[in-house]
Amino acid sequence: MKESTRQIADRFECNYTVFEKGSAPEPLEQAYRTAYHAGKTGGFFPAIVLLDEHMIEWLDYMNDENYNRDELIAGCKDNGKAILQERFEGYMEDFEVEDLDDFIGDETEGEVVSHFISYLSFCGNKLEDDVLLLEVPVQNPWEIIAYLPMGGWNDCPAPEEMIAVCKYWYEKYQAVPAAFTSDVLEFYAPARLNGVDSLEAAREHYAFCTDRVEQGTQTYKVSELAAGLKESDVWYFWWD
């Protein structure tokens, strides 16, 4: 393990496993899924973190004297649904969508996502950089965001909004925030949509991250995303 990786990992103040740059992704994903089940009785939820060049800046933010992890968790509200509804309505107004049915579309096929990809290199199926698998000591999975408070730039929800949405999605879908980079968040959704209508879920995904449709589908239709979500147990979000 690189000394710089160890120093970064120790700053998280929890148990961790390092997966080195250039290694195959399969052992990491299997380790995550094993840790997910172990954490149910072990008092933690796992999280995958890519140690790219932005990580030091991220950690510096978390260690700022004005950042209080406990206050962020305590301030979590039950307004995740309202946040997503407000964001969706705002985008419809901003983009001057007049025909909602046409915007949603009637696609019946979409990409099924069953593996994490945020930490993979562009030139091959290898880890882009060193990756940490953390055992985050939280009681509830949405509290992971207080340890890894991404968000608040461009259209990416602020950390406090992230927590509220993650709480809402865990209660509704049993989905948990799982893999983090500087601009990507992937969820693990072992229950998939947990019986929820796929178009309803896809609208929420679009509200959370418009690029999930605008850059992540071929037809730019919410219905294409919905078709793929039916069988997906990984949810991918990228904010440009």
C-alpha positions as CSV (number, residue, x, y, z in Angstrom):
1,M,0.0,0.0,0.0
2,K,1.2,3.5,-0.8
3,E,2.0,5.6,2.2
4,S,-0.2,8.4,0.9
5,T,-3.1,5.9,0.6
6,R,-2.6,4.8,4.2
7,Q,-2.5,8.4,5.5
8,I,-5.8,9.2,3.7
9,A,-7.4,6.0,4.8
10,D,-6.5,6.6,8.5
11,R,-8.2,10.0,8.4
12,F,-11.6,8.3,8.0
13,E,-11.2,6.9,11.5
14,C,-12.9,3.5,10.7
15,N,-11.9,0.1,9.5
16,Y,-11.0,-0.1,5.9
17,T,-9.6,-2.4,3.2
18,V,-7.4,-1.1,0.3
19,F,-7.8,-2.3,-3.2
20,E,-4.8,-1.1,-5.3
21,K,-4.8,0.8,-8.5
22,G,-4.8,-1.4,-11.6
23,S,-6.3,-4.4,-9.9
24,A,-9.4,-6.2,-11.1
25,P,-12.7,-4.8,-9.9
26,E,-14.5,-8.1,-9.1
27,P,-12.8,-8.7,-5.7
28,L,-13.8,-5.2,-4.6
29,E,-17.4,-5.6,-5.6
30,Q,-17.7,-9.0,-3.9
31,A,-16.1,-7.6,-0.8
32,Y,-18.6,-4.7,-0.8
33,R,-21.6,-7.1,-1.0
34,T,-20.1,-9.3,1.7
35,A,-19.5,-6.3,3.9
36,Y,-23.1,-5.0,3.3
37,H,-24.5,-8.2,4.8
38,A,-21.9,-8.3,7.6
39,G,-22.7,-4.7,8.6
40,K,-26.2,-5.5,9.5
41,T,-25.0,-7.0,12.7
42,G,-21.6,-5.4,12.8
43,G,-22.8,-1.8,13.4
44,F,-21.6,-0.3,10.1
45,F,-22.5,0.3,6.5
46,P,-19.8,-0.2,3.8
47,A,-18.8,2.6,1.4
48,I,-16.4,2.5,-1.6
49,V,-14.2,5.6,-2.1
50,L,-12.0,6.2,-5.1
51,L,-8.8,8.0,-4.0
52,D,-8.4,10.3,-7.0
53,E,-6.6,13.6,-7.0
54,H,-9.7,15.4,-5.6
55,M,-9.8,13.3,-2.4
56,I,-7.4,15.6,-0.3
57,E,-9.6,18.6,-1.0
58,W,-12.7,16.5,0.0
59,L,-11.0,15.5,3.3
60,D,-9.9,19.0,4.0
61,Y,-13.5,20.1,3.8
62,M,-14.6,17.4,6.2
63,N,-11.9,18.4,8.7
64,D,-12.8,22.1,8.5
65,E,-13.5,23.5,12.0
66,N,-16.9,24.7,10.8
67,Y,-18.0,21.2,9.6
68,N,-19.9,19.2,12.2
69,R,-20.8,15.7,11.2
70,D,-23.2,15.1,14.2
71,E,-25.1,18.3,13.5
72,L,-25.5,17.4,9.9
73,I,-27.0,14.0,10.9
74,A,-29.2,15.5,13.6
75,G,-30.6,18.0,11.2
76,C,-31.8,15.4,8.8
77,K,-35.4,16.0,7.8
78,D,-38.1,13.8,6.4
79,N,-38.4,15.9,3.3
80,G,-36.6,13.8,0.6
81,K,-39.8,13.3,-1.4
82,A,-40.5,17.0,-1.3
83,I,-37.0,17.9,-2.4
84,L,-37.2,15.6,-5.4
85,Q,-40.7,16.9,-6.4
86,E,-39.5,20.5,-6.2
87,R,-36.4,19.7,-8.3
88,F,-38.5,17.9,-10.9
89,E,-41.0,20.7,-11.2
90,G,-38.2,23.3,-11.4
91,Y,-36.5,21.4,-14.2
92,M,-39.8,21.2,-16.1
93,E,-40.2,24.9,-15.8
94,D,-36.6,25.7,-16.6
95,F,-36.6,23.5,-19.7
96,E,-40.0,24.8,-20.7
97,V,-41.5,21.3,-21.0
98,E,-45.0,21.6,-22.3
99,D,-45.8,18.0,-23.1
100,L,-44.9,15.9,-20.1
101,D,-46.0,12.6,-21.8
102,D,-43.6,13.3,-24.7
103,F,-40.8,14.1,-22.2
104,I,-41.5,10.8,-20.3
105,G,-41.8,8.8,-23.5
106,D,-42.9,5.2,-24.1
107,E,-39.6,3.3,-24.3
108,T,-39.7,-0.3,-23.2
109,E,-36.0,-1.1,-23.2
110,G,-33.2,0.3,-21.2
111,E,-29.8,-0.5,-19.8
112,V,-29.7,-2.8,-16.8
113,V,-26.9,-1.8,-14.3
114,S,-25.7,-4.6,-12.0
115,H,-22.1,-3.6,-11.3
116,F,-20.4,-0.5,-9.9
117,I,-18.4,1.3,-12.5
118,S,-17.4,4.7,-10.9
119,Y,-13.9,3.5,-9.9
120,L,-13.0,1.9,-13.3
121,S,-10.4,3.3,-15.6
122,F,-11.4,4.5,-19.1
123,C,-8.8,2.4,-20.8
124,G,-9.7,-1.0,-19.3
125,N,-11.5,-3.0,-16.7
126,K,-9.2,-2.0,-13.9
127,L,-9.3,0.2,-10.9
128,E,-8.5,3.8,-11.9
129,D,-6.7,4.5,-8.6
130,D,-6.4,3.1,-5.1
131,V,-9.8,2.4,-3.7
132,L,-11.0,2.2,-0.1
133,L,-13.7,-0.1,1.2
134,L,-14.8,1.6,4.4
135,E,-16.8,0.3,7.3
136,V,-18.6,3.5,8.2
137,P,-19.8,3.3,11.8
138,V,-23.3,4.6,11.3
139,Q,-26.7,3.3,12.5
140,N,-28.5,4.3,9.3
141,P,-27.2,4.2,5.7
142,W,-28.2,7.8,4.9
143,E,-25.8,8.9,7.6
144,I,-22.9,7.8,5.4
145,I,-23.3,11.2,3.6
146,A,-22.2,13.0,6.8
147,Y,-18.9,11.0,6.6
148,L,-18.6,11.6,2.8
149,P,-20.4,14.9,2.3
150,M,-20.4,15.2,-1.4
151,G,-22.7,17.7,-3.2
152,G,-23.5,21.4,-3.3
153,W,-21.9,22.2,-6.7
154,N,-23.7,22.9,-10.0
155,D,-27.0,20.8,-9.9
156,C,-25.7,18.3,-7.4
157,P,-27.9,18.4,-4.2
158,A,-26.3,19.9,-1.1
159,P,-25.1,17.3,1.6
160,E,-28.2,18.0,3.8
161,E,-30.5,17.4,0.8
162,M,-28.5,14.3,-0.1
163,I,-29.1,12.9,3.4
164,A,-32.8,13.6,3.2
165,V,-33.1,11.9,-0.3
166,C,-31.0,8.9,0.8
167,K,-33.2,8.5,3.9
168,Y,-36.3,8.6,1.7
169,W,-34.9,6.2,-0.8
170,Y,-33.8,3.7,1.8
171,E,-37.3,3.7,3.4
172,K,-38.9,3.4,0.0
173,Y,-36.5,1.2,-2.0
174,Q,-34.0,-0.2,0.6
175,A,-31.3,1.5,-1.5
176,V,-28.1,2.7,0.1
177,P,-25.3,5.1,-1.0
178,A,-22.4,2.8,-1.8
179,A,-19.7,4.1,-4.1
180,F,-18.2,7.6,-4.1
181,T,-15.9,9.6,-6.4
182,S,-15.6,13.4,-6.6
183,D,-18.5,13.6,-9.0
184,V,-20.2,10.2,-9.0
185,L,-22.5,8.5,-6.5
186,E,-23.7,4.9,-6.9
187,F,-26.4,3.3,-4.8
188,Y,-26.7,-0.4,-4.1
189,A,-30.4,-1.4,-4.4
190,P,-30.6,-5.1,-3.5
191,A,-34.5,-5.0,-3.6
192,R,-34.3,-3.2,-6.9
193,L,-37.4,-1.0,-7.0
194,N,-39.0,-2.8,-4.1
195,G,-42.4,-3.0,-5.9
196,V,-42.5,0.7,-6.8
197,D,-43.6,1.7,-10.3
198,S,-40.5,2.1,-12.5
199,L,-41.6,5.4,-14.1
200,E,-42.1,6.9,-10.6
201,A,-38.6,5.8,-9.7
202,A,-37.1,7.1,-12.9
203,R,-38.7,10.5,-12.4
204,E,-37.1,10.7,-9.0
205,H,-33.7,9.7,-10.5
206,Y,-34.1,12.4,-13.1
207,A,-34.9,15.0,-10.4
208,F,-31.8,13.9,-8.4
209,C,-29.5,14.0,-11.4
210,T,-30.8,15.2,-14.8
211,D,-27.7,13.8,-16.5
212,R,-28.9,10.3,-15.7
213,V,-31.3,10.8,-18.6
214,E,-29.7,13.6,-20.6
215,Q,-26.3,11.9,-20.9
216,G,-27.1,8.3,-19.7
217,T,-29.8,7.3,-22.2
218,Q,-29.9,6.9,-26.0
219,T,-33.4,8.4,-26.4
220,Y,-33.2,11.1,-23.7
221,K,-36.5,9.7,-22.4
222,V,-37.3,9.0,-18.7
223,S,-39.1,5.8,-19.8
224,E,-35.8,4.4,-21.2
225,L,-34.3,4.9,-17.7
226,A,-37.4,3.3,-16.1
227,A,-37.2,0.2,-18.3
228,G,-33.6,-0.4,-17.2
229,L,-34.3,0.3,-13.5
230,K,-36.7,-2.6,-13.3
231,E,-33.8,-5.2,-13.1
232,S,-31.0,-2.9,-11.9
233,D,-29.5,-3.3,-8.4
234,V,-27.0,-0.5,-8.9
235,W,-28.0,3.1,-9.5
236,Y,-25.5,5.4,-11.1
237,F,-25.5,9.2,-10.8
238,W,-22.9,11.6,-12.4
239,W,-22.9,15.4,-12.1
240,D,-20.9,17.0,-14.8
